[in-house]
Amino acid sequence: MAAIITLTTDFGEAGGYTAALKGVILGIAPDAQIVDISHKIQPQNVFEAAFLLSTVYRCFPRSTVHLAVVDPGVGTSRKIIILRTPEGTFVGPDNGIFSYVARDYVSGPGETVSGLKRMALSGDAHAFEITNPRFFRQPVSPTFNGRDIMAPAAAMLAQGFQAPAFGQAINLIHMLDLPRPETGPDGNVTGHAVYFDGFGNIITDIKASDLPQTRTPRVEIGRHAIEGLVKTYAEGGGLAALIGSSGYLEIAVRGGSAAALTGTRIGDTIKIRAGD
């Protein structure tokens, strides 16, 4: 089977940035299958990229190389890393973009630096800093490390090169301070809006296992309240709450945008109250 390389970027549809990544990859690995996860991440929104990648990478074979380029610190001293996990190989900046992927493999409270936590890897995950210029596309542009360092690394990993060849192993990686739902003493759950999909559905960080143990939970988002959960987007005529395909609670509205209707912003709280 041909090697698979996925791409997640904030490059958008204008310009030739995405094409440049693909050109470099195909020049090294001409038989690679390149899959676009998204190039419509909001510019420099590392959190959005981290969450979106986390919802899809398990759908791919474990031999897949996932290249993620949302890199506000491009050209600075921030590291470029390879992260190896049992579920796949990831290439990108060490800026928290792999926080959801790595959160089951880090331990300790971590030291906070510039809004990110430096946390130690444990278990079956291993990270390597890409420093070996043998693998760089020359000359290296300080404004396009995705093309000149990350894309060649992804292609060569897909071709069978081993991660230690690219640089030294590192034990600490940077993690975003990920929002997590909290359950109060009354059993009510407070979560957060973390992503809007292309339909305007509001994806939260609340999983089915986080919901109160009740038949009809009450979902509150801003000034809106939703009684109970449905199973499909087609049910109901107004706002509806359901567990989506990613396993998270979603807020949707049939034929419209729940995000626009409610005026919700990323990070806003969602409350789940126990009903009957």
KEFIMAR-479066 format. One record per residue (C-alpha): residue number from 1; residue in one letter; x, z, y. Coordinates in Angstrom, 3 decimals. Last residue first. Layout:
# residues N
<atom pos="NUM" code="a" X="X" Z="Z" Y="Y"/>
...
# end
This chain:
# residues 276
<atom pos="276" code="d" X="-35.811" Z="34.839" Y="13.729"/>
<atom pos="275" code="g" X="-33.389" Z="34.184" Y="16.545"/>
<atom pos="274" code="a" X="-29.728" Z="35.103" Y="16.889"/>
<atom pos="273" code="r" X="-28.241" Z="33.868" Y="20.127"/>
<atom pos="272" code="i" X="-25.731" Z="31.075" Y="20.410"/>
<atom pos="271" code="k" X="-24.066" Z="30.796" Y="23.796"/>
<atom pos="270" code="i" X="-22.146" Z="27.747" Y="25.005"/>
<atom pos="269" code="t" X="-19.481" Z="28.305" Y="27.643"/>
<atom pos="268" code="d" X="-18.061" Z="25.605" Y="29.881"/>
<atom pos="267" code="g" X="-14.501" Z="24.553" Y="29.016"/>
<atom pos="266" code="i" X="-15.095" Z="20.832" Y="29.454"/>
<atom pos="265" code="r" X="-17.877" Z="20.366" Y="31.967"/>
<atom pos="264" code="t" X="-21.627" Z="20.374" Y="31.408"/>
<atom pos="263" code="g" X="-23.948" Z="18.743" Y="33.916"/>
<atom pos="262" code="t" X="-26.823" Z="19.250" Y="31.478"/>
<atom pos="261" code="l" X="-28.234" Z="15.733" Y="31.536"/>
<atom pos="260" code="a" X="-24.840" Z="14.074" Y="32.018"/>
<atom pos="259" code="a" X="-23.231" Z="15.855" Y="29.061"/>
<atom pos="258" code="a" X="-26.341" Z="15.387" Y="26.925"/>
<atom pos="257" code="s" X="-26.138" Z="11.639" Y="27.456"/>
<atom pos="256" code="g" X="-29.163" Z="9.590" Y="26.513"/>
<atom pos="255" code="g" X="-31.176" Z="7.832" Y="23.815"/>
<atom pos="254" code="r" X="-31.814" Z="10.987" Y="21.823"/>
<atom pos="253" code="v" X="-30.173" Z="13.987" Y="23.447"/>
<atom pos="252" code="a" X="-27.175" Z="15.727" Y="21.964"/>
<atom pos="251" code="i" X="-25.489" Z="19.139" Y="21.789"/>
<atom pos="250" code="e" X="-22.922" Z="19.424" Y="19.017"/>
<atom pos="249" code="l" X="-21.842" Z="22.250" Y="16.727"/>
<atom pos="248" code="y" X="-18.622" Z="21.391" Y="14.912"/>
<atom pos="247" code="g" X="-18.060" Z="20.037" Y="11.404"/>
<atom pos="246" code="s" X="-16.597" Z="16.716" Y="12.561"/>
<atom pos="245" code="s" X="-19.719" Z="14.892" Y="11.311"/>
<atom pos="244" code="g" X="-21.934" Z="16.864" Y="13.664"/>
<atom pos="243" code="i" X="-23.662" Z="20.222" Y="13.183"/>
<atom pos="242" code="l" X="-26.815" Z="20.034" Y="15.280"/>
<atom pos="241" code="a" X="-28.331" Z="21.019" Y="18.603"/>
<atom pos="240" code="a" X="-31.020" Z="18.986" Y="20.339"/>
<atom pos="239" code="l" X="-31.859" Z="18.269" Y="23.952"/>
<atom pos="238" code="g" X="-35.083" Z="16.363" Y="24.407"/>
<atom pos="237" code="g" X="-37.367" Z="14.193" Y="22.307"/>
<atom pos="236" code="g" X="-36.713" Z="15.647" Y="18.892"/>
<atom pos="235" code="e" X="-34.943" Z="14.265" Y="15.867"/>
<atom pos="234" code="a" X="-32.978" Z="11.022" Y="16.008"/>
<atom pos="233" code="y" X="-29.581" Z="12.706" Y="16.365"/>
<atom pos="232" code="t" X="-29.927" Z="14.163" Y="12.862"/>
<atom pos="231" code="k" X="-30.003" Z="17.562" Y="11.119"/>
<atom pos="230" code="v" X="-31.785" Z="19.734" Y="13.687"/>
<atom pos="229" code="l" X="-30.883" Z="23.205" Y="14.890"/>
<atom pos="228" code="g" X="-33.027" Z="25.990" Y="16.294"/>
<atom pos="227" code="e" X="-34.492" Z="26.571" Y="19.732"/>
<atom pos="226" code="i" X="-32.543" Z="24.861" Y="22.504"/>
<atom pos="225" code="a" X="-32.096" Z="26.484" Y="25.902"/>
<atom pos="224" code="h" X="-31.002" Z="24.819" Y="29.142"/>
<atom pos="223" code="r" X="-29.875" Z="26.466" Y="32.373"/>
<atom pos="222" code="g" X="-26.198" Z="26.213" Y="31.389"/>
<atom pos="221" code="i" X="-26.030" Z="25.715" Y="27.635"/>
<atom pos="220" code="e" X="-28.014" Z="28.146" Y="25.507"/>
<atom pos="219" code="v" X="-28.506" Z="27.600" Y="21.778"/>
<atom pos="218" code="r" X="-31.133" Z="29.804" Y="20.101"/>
<atom pos="217" code="p" X="-30.546" Z="30.292" Y="16.393"/>
<atom pos="216" code="t" X="-33.517" Z="29.642" Y="14.117"/>
<atom pos="215" code="r" X="-32.886" Z="30.632" Y="10.503"/>
<atom pos="214" code="t" X="-30.452" Z="33.448" Y="11.261"/>
<atom pos="213" code="q" X="-26.958" Z="34.432" Y="10.231"/>
<atom pos="212" code="p" X="-25.338" Z="33.756" Y="13.579"/>
<atom pos="211" code="l" X="-23.251" Z="30.561" Y="13.671"/>
<atom pos="210" code="d" X="-19.468" Z="30.717" Y="13.165"/>
<atom pos="209" code="s" X="-19.543" Z="29.181" Y="9.666"/>
<atom pos="208" code="a" X="-21.251" Z="26.092" Y="11.075"/>
<atom pos="207" code="k" X="-18.317" Z="25.597" Y="13.409"/>
<atom pos="206" code="i" X="-18.282" Z="26.378" Y="17.129"/>
<atom pos="205" code="d" X="-15.562" Z="24.636" Y="19.170"/>
<atom pos="204" code="t" X="-18.174" Z="22.493" Y="20.908"/>
<atom pos="203" code="i" X="-18.812" Z="18.763" Y="21.021"/>
<atom pos="202" code="i" X="-21.181" Z="17.636" Y="23.774"/>
<atom pos="201" code="n" X="-22.713" Z="14.242" Y="23.040"/>
<atom pos="200" code="g" X="-22.238" Z="11.784" Y="25.899"/>
<atom pos="199" code="f" X="-22.420" Z="8.763" Y="23.625"/>
<atom pos="198" code="g" X="-18.702" Z="8.046" Y="23.885"/>
<atom pos="197" code="d" X="-17.842" Z="11.578" Y="22.768"/>
<atom pos="196" code="f" X="-17.570" Z="14.563" Y="25.079"/>
<atom pos="195" code="y" X="-15.047" Z="17.229" Y="24.054"/>
<atom pos="194" code="v" X="-14.335" Z="20.980" Y="24.207"/>
<atom pos="193" code="a" X="-17.569" Z="22.654" Y="25.262"/>
<atom pos="192" code="h" X="-17.046" Z="26.327" Y="24.544"/>
<atom pos="191" code="g" X="-18.200" Z="29.139" Y="22.295"/>
<atom pos="190" code="t" X="-19.992" Z="32.462" Y="22.626"/>
<atom pos="189" code="v" X="-21.693" Z="33.817" Y="19.505"/>
<atom pos="188" code="n" X="-24.410" Z="36.474" Y="19.281"/>
<atom pos="187" code="g" X="-24.124" Z="38.966" Y="16.444"/>
<atom pos="186" code="d" X="-24.964" Z="41.954" Y="18.649"/>
<atom pos="185" code="p" X="-21.377" Z="43.226" Y="18.412"/>
<atom pos="184" code="g" X="-20.222" Z="39.929" Y="19.911"/>
<atom pos="183" code="t" X="-18.887" Z="36.911" Y="18.033"/>
<atom pos="182" code="e" X="-16.217" Z="34.898" Y="19.789"/>
<atom pos="181" code="p" X="-15.616" Z="31.168" Y="19.652"/>
<atom pos="180" code="r" X="-12.020" Z="30.035" Y="20.140"/>
<atom pos="179" code="p" X="-10.386" Z="28.262" Y="23.054"/>
<atom pos="178" code="l" X="-6.918" Z="26.924" Y="22.273"/>
<atom pos="177" code="d" X="-3.995" Z="28.273" Y="24.275"/>
<atom pos="176" code="l" X="-1.982" Z="25.113" Y="23.781"/>
<atom pos="175" code="m" X="0.952" Z="25.297" Y="21.408"/>
<atom pos="174" code="h" X="4.642" Z="24.547" Y="21.893"/>
<atom pos="173" code="i" X="6.854" Z="24.386" Y="18.827"/>
<atom pos="172" code="l" X="9.393" Z="26.834" Y="17.430"/>
<atom pos="171" code="n" X="11.251" Z="26.433" Y="14.126"/>
<atom pos="170" code="i" X="13.311" Z="23.369" Y="14.931"/>
<atom pos="169" code="a" X="15.038" Z="21.076" Y="12.441"/>
<atom pos="168" code="q" X="17.836" Z="19.025" Y="13.897"/>
<atom pos="167" code="g" X="17.601" Z="15.332" Y="14.600"/>
<atom pos="166" code="f" X="16.262" Z="11.955" Y="13.469"/>
<atom pos="165" code="a" X="17.825" Z="11.935" Y="9.993"/>
<atom pos="164" code="p" X="16.056" Z="15.209" Y="9.160"/>
<atom pos="163" code="a" X="12.686" Z="13.344" Y="9.226"/>
<atom pos="162" code="q" X="13.414" Z="11.040" Y="6.302"/>
<atom pos="161" code="f" X="13.351" Z="7.263" Y="6.729"/>
<atom pos="160" code="g" X="10.744" Z="5.626" Y="4.487"/>
<atom pos="159" code="q" X="9.482" Z="2.647" Y="6.450"/>
<atom pos="158" code="a" X="6.647" Z="4.710" Y="7.927"/>
<atom pos="157" code="l" X="9.280" Z="7.102" Y="9.244"/>
<atom pos="156" code="m" X="11.041" Z="4.105" Y="10.775"/>
<atom pos="155" code="a" X="7.873" Z="2.943" Y="12.516"/>
<atom pos="154" code="a" X="7.032" Z="6.388" Y="13.869"/>
<atom pos="153" code="a" X="10.592" Z="6.867" Y="15.132"/>
<atom pos="152" code="p" X="10.626" Z="3.454" Y="16.804"/>
<atom pos="151" code="a" X="7.301" Z="4.266" Y="18.526"/>
<atom pos="150" code="m" X="8.439" Z="7.697" Y="19.722"/>
<atom pos="149" code="i" X="11.781" Z="6.791" Y="21.302"/>
<atom pos="148" code="d" X="11.586" Z="3.593" Y="23.380"/>
<atom pos="147" code="r" X="7.865" Z="2.878" Y="23.597"/>
<atom pos="146" code="g" X="6.555" Z="6.420" Y="23.916"/>
<atom pos="145" code="n" X="9.597" Z="7.371" Y="25.976"/>
<atom pos="144" code="f" X="8.242" Z="5.186" Y="28.762"/>
<atom pos="143" code="t" X="9.157" Z="6.644" Y="32.169"/>
<atom pos="142" code="p" X="12.785" Z="7.601" Y="31.487"/>
<atom pos="141" code="s" X="13.277" Z="4.108" Y="30.005"/>
<atom pos="140" code="v" X="15.646" Z="4.042" Y="27.046"/>
<atom pos="139" code="p" X="17.870" Z="0.981" Y="27.011"/>
<atom pos="138" code="q" X="17.777" Z="0.615" Y="24.111"/>
<atom pos="137" code="r" X="15.134" Z="1.372" Y="21.507"/>
<atom pos="136" code="f" X="16.093" Z="4.700" Y="20.006"/>
<atom pos="135" code="f" X="16.736" Z="5.403" Y="16.312"/>
<atom pos="134" code="r" X="20.525" Z="5.490" Y="16.483"/>
<atom pos="133" code="p" X="20.104" Z="7.668" Y="19.567"/>
<atom pos="132" code="n" X="19.574" Z="10.710" Y="17.290"/>
<atom pos="131" code="t" X="17.663" Z="13.288" Y="19.339"/>
<atom pos="130" code="i" X="14.192" Z="13.514" Y="17.798"/>
<atom pos="129" code="e" X="13.515" Z="17.239" Y="17.387"/>
<atom pos="128" code="f" X="12.365" Z="18.158" Y="13.904"/>
<atom pos="127" code="a" X="9.356" Z="20.183" Y="12.781"/>
<atom pos="126" code="h" X="8.292" Z="21.585" Y="9.418"/>
<atom pos="125" code="a" X="4.894" Z="22.635" Y="8.078"/>
<atom pos="124" code="d" X="4.469" Z="24.083" Y="4.568"/>
<atom pos="123" code="g" X="4.278" Z="27.768" Y="5.440"/>
<atom pos="122" code="s" X="5.467" Z="28.924" Y="8.814"/>
<atom pos="121" code="l" X="6.089" Z="27.453" Y="12.233"/>
<atom pos="120" code="a" X="7.027" Z="29.804" Y="15.035"/>
<atom pos="119" code="m" X="5.170" Z="29.734" Y="18.327"/>
<atom pos="118" code="r" X="6.136" Z="28.846" Y="21.871"/>
<atom pos="117" code="k" X="2.869" Z="29.271" Y="23.779"/>
<atom pos="116" code="l" X="2.110" Z="26.925" Y="26.660"/>
<atom pos="115" code="g" X="1.127" Z="27.759" Y="30.252"/>
<atom pos="114" code="s" X="4.599" Z="27.218" Y="31.648"/>
<atom pos="113" code="v" X="6.150" Z="29.406" Y="28.922"/>
<atom pos="112" code="t" X="4.099" Z="31.913" Y="26.935"/>
<atom pos="111" code="e" X="5.987" Z="33.559" Y="24.064"/>
<atom pos="110" code="g" X="4.219" Z="33.556" Y="20.729"/>
<atom pos="109" code="p" X="1.636" Z="35.928" Y="19.263"/>
<atom pos="108" code="g" X="2.949" Z="35.491" Y="15.724"/>
<atom pos="107" code="s" X="2.432" Z="32.730" Y="13.204"/>
<atom pos="106" code="v" X="2.024" Z="28.997" Y="13.109"/>
<atom pos="105" code="y" X="0.917" Z="26.760" Y="10.242"/>
<atom pos="104" code="d" X="-2.881" Z="26.858" Y="10.492"/>
<atom pos="103" code="r" X="-2.644" Z="26.029" Y="14.199"/>
<atom pos="102" code="a" X="-0.463" Z="22.994" Y="13.588"/>
<atom pos="101" code="v" X="-3.005" Z="20.161" Y="13.653"/>
<atom pos="100" code="y" X="-5.046" Z="21.814" Y="16.400"/>
<atom pos="99" code="s" X="-1.943" Z="22.343" Y="18.535"/>
<atom pos="98" code="f" X="-0.406" Z="18.920" Y="17.924"/>
<atom pos="97" code="i" X="-0.626" Z="17.798" Y="21.562"/>
<atom pos="96" code="g" X="0.810" Z="21.124" Y="22.681"/>
<atom pos="95" code="n" X="3.602" Z="19.666" Y="24.794"/>
<atom pos="94" code="d" X="6.239" Z="18.874" Y="22.184"/>
<atom pos="93" code="p" X="5.944" Z="15.146" Y="22.762"/>
<atom pos="92" code="g" X="4.866" Z="12.902" Y="19.887"/>
<atom pos="91" code="v" X="5.225" Z="12.049" Y="16.204"/>
<atom pos="90" code="f" X="2.996" Z="13.428" Y="13.446"/>
<atom pos="89" code="t" X="3.362" Z="13.186" Y="9.672"/>
<atom pos="88" code="g" X="0.416" Z="13.891" Y="7.393"/>
<atom pos="87" code="e" X="-1.817" Z="16.377" Y="5.584"/>
<atom pos="86" code="p" X="0.892" Z="18.485" Y="3.890"/>
<atom pos="85" code="t" X="2.512" Z="18.886" Y="7.313"/>
<atom pos="84" code="r" X="5.526" Z="17.227" Y="8.938"/>
<atom pos="83" code="l" X="5.860" Z="17.437" Y="12.721"/>
<atom pos="82" code="i" X="8.304" Z="15.008" Y="14.318"/>
<atom pos="81" code="i" X="9.269" Z="15.944" Y="17.831"/>
<atom pos="80" code="i" X="10.038" Z="14.818" Y="21.350"/>
<atom pos="79" code="k" X="11.275" Z="17.765" Y="23.390"/>
<atom pos="78" code="r" X="10.521" Z="18.552" Y="27.016"/>
<atom pos="77" code="s" X="13.605" Z="18.126" Y="29.199"/>
<atom pos="76" code="t" X="11.924" Z="15.585" Y="31.460"/>
<atom pos="75" code="g" X="11.485" Z="11.836" Y="30.978"/>
<atom pos="74" code="v" X="7.781" Z="12.057" Y="30.164"/>
<atom pos="73" code="g" X="6.316" Z="15.422" Y="31.151"/>
<atom pos="72" code="p" X="2.718" Z="14.185" Y="31.453"/>
<atom pos="71" code="d" X="2.958" Z="12.816" Y="27.898"/>
<atom pos="70" code="v" X="-0.159" Z="11.736" Y="26.095"/>
<atom pos="69" code="v" X="1.448" Z="9.667" Y="23.357"/>
<atom pos="68" code="a" X="0.287" Z="10.542" Y="19.843"/>
<atom pos="67" code="l" X="1.768" Z="8.713" Y="16.849"/>
<atom pos="66" code="h" X="0.219" Z="9.669" Y="13.496"/>
<atom pos="65" code="v" X="2.226" Z="8.588" Y="10.446"/>
<atom pos="64" code="t" X="0.050" Z="8.247" Y="7.338"/>
<atom pos="63" code="s" X="1.374" Z="9.341" Y="3.923"/>
<atom pos="62" code="r" X="-1.412" Z="11.912" Y="3.643"/>
<atom pos="61" code="p" X="-3.954" Z="9.111" Y="3.476"/>
<atom pos="60" code="f" X="-6.316" Z="9.113" Y="6.455"/>
<atom pos="59" code="c" X="-9.624" Z="10.941" Y="6.982"/>
<atom pos="58" code="r" X="-7.714" Z="14.198" Y="7.552"/>
<atom pos="57" code="y" X="-6.408" Z="12.765" Y="10.820"/>
<atom pos="56" code="v" X="-9.873" Z="12.343" Y="12.329"/>
<atom pos="55" code="t" X="-11.190" Z="15.475" Y="14.043"/>
<atom pos="54" code="s" X="-7.765" Z="16.935" Y="14.828"/>
<atom pos="53" code="l" X="-6.728" Z="13.809" Y="16.727"/>
<atom pos="52" code="l" X="-9.712" Z="14.255" Y="19.039"/>
<atom pos="51" code="f" X="-8.836" Z="17.882" Y="19.734"/>
<atom pos="50" code="a" X="-5.184" Z="17.307" Y="20.548"/>
<atom pos="49" code="a" X="-5.947" Z="14.249" Y="22.672"/>
<atom pos="48" code="e" X="-8.497" Z="16.175" Y="24.715"/>
<atom pos="47" code="f" X="-6.065" Z="19.067" Y="25.158"/>
<atom pos="46" code="v" X="-3.259" Z="16.795" Y="26.334"/>
<atom pos="45" code="n" X="-5.319" Z="15.347" Y="29.168"/>
<atom pos="44" code="q" X="-2.632" Z="13.350" Y="30.987"/>
<atom pos="43" code="p" X="-5.092" Z="10.554" Y="31.828"/>
<atom pos="42" code="q" X="-8.437" Z="11.074" Y="30.060"/>
<atom pos="41" code="i" X="-8.029" Z="9.888" Y="26.488"/>
<atom pos="40" code="k" X="-9.250" Z="6.302" Y="26.324"/>
<atom pos="39" code="h" X="-6.552" Z="4.831" Y="24.087"/>
<atom pos="38" code="s" X="-8.235" Z="6.083" Y="20.947"/>
<atom pos="37" code="i" X="-7.733" Z="6.266" Y="17.186"/>
<atom pos="36" code="d" X="-6.158" Z="2.827" Y="17.060"/>
<atom pos="35" code="v" X="-5.033" Z="1.984" Y="13.521"/>
<atom pos="34" code="i" X="-1.797" Z="0.088" Y="12.932"/>
<atom pos="33" code="q" X="-1.256" Z="-1.219" Y="9.401"/>
<atom pos="32" code="a" X="2.466" Z="-1.657" Y="8.915"/>
<atom pos="31" code="d" X="3.760" Z="-4.872" Y="7.353"/>
<atom pos="30" code="p" X="6.094" Z="-5.749" Y="10.214"/>
<atom pos="29" code="a" X="7.742" Z="-2.287" Y="10.259"/>
<atom pos="28" code="i" X="10.575" Z="-2.508" Y="12.790"/>
<atom pos="27" code="g" X="9.327" Z="-5.302" Y="15.048"/>
<atom pos="26" code="l" X="5.793" Z="-4.237" Y="14.207"/>
<atom pos="25" code="i" X="6.367" Z="-0.791" Y="15.712"/>
<atom pos="24" code="v" X="8.003" Z="-2.149" Y="18.864"/>
<atom pos="23" code="g" X="5.194" Z="-4.656" Y="19.382"/>
<atom pos="22" code="k" X="2.533" Z="-2.021" Y="18.765"/>
<atom pos="21" code="l" X="3.960" Z="0.291" Y="21.376"/>
<atom pos="20" code="a" X="4.306" Z="-2.587" Y="23.855"/>
<atom pos="19" code="a" X="0.706" Z="-3.652" Y="23.219"/>
<atom pos="18" code="t" X="-0.462" Z="-0.150" Y="24.101"/>
<atom pos="17" code="y" X="1.460" Z="-0.207" Y="27.381"/>
<atom pos="16" code="g" X="0.473" Z="-3.720" Y="28.422"/>
<atom pos="15" code="g" X="-1.773" Z="-3.072" Y="31.371"/>
<atom pos="14" code="a" X="-5.435" Z="-2.152" Y="31.430"/>
<atom pos="13" code="e" X="-7.301" Z="-0.824" Y="28.392"/>
<atom pos="12" code="g" X="-6.532" Z="2.877" Y="28.735"/>
<atom pos="11" code="f" X="-3.037" Z="4.300" Y="28.253"/>
<atom pos="10" code="d" X="-4.145" Z="7.852" Y="27.419"/>
<atom pos="9" code="t" X="-2.851" Z="7.578" Y="23.883"/>
<atom pos="8" code="t" X="-3.672" Z="8.091" Y="20.193"/>
<atom pos="7" code="l" X="-2.132" Z="5.597" Y="17.776"/>
<atom pos="6" code="t" X="-2.280" Z="5.641" Y="13.988"/>
<atom pos="5" code="i" X="0.422" Z="4.307" Y="11.669"/>
<atom pos="4" code="i" X="-0.390" Z="3.266" Y="8.110"/>
<atom pos="3" code="a" X="2.264" Z="2.018" Y="5.680"/>
<atom pos="2" code="a" X="1.253" Z="-0.871" Y="3.468"/>
<atom pos="1" code="m" X="0.000" Z="0.000" Y="0.000"/>
# end
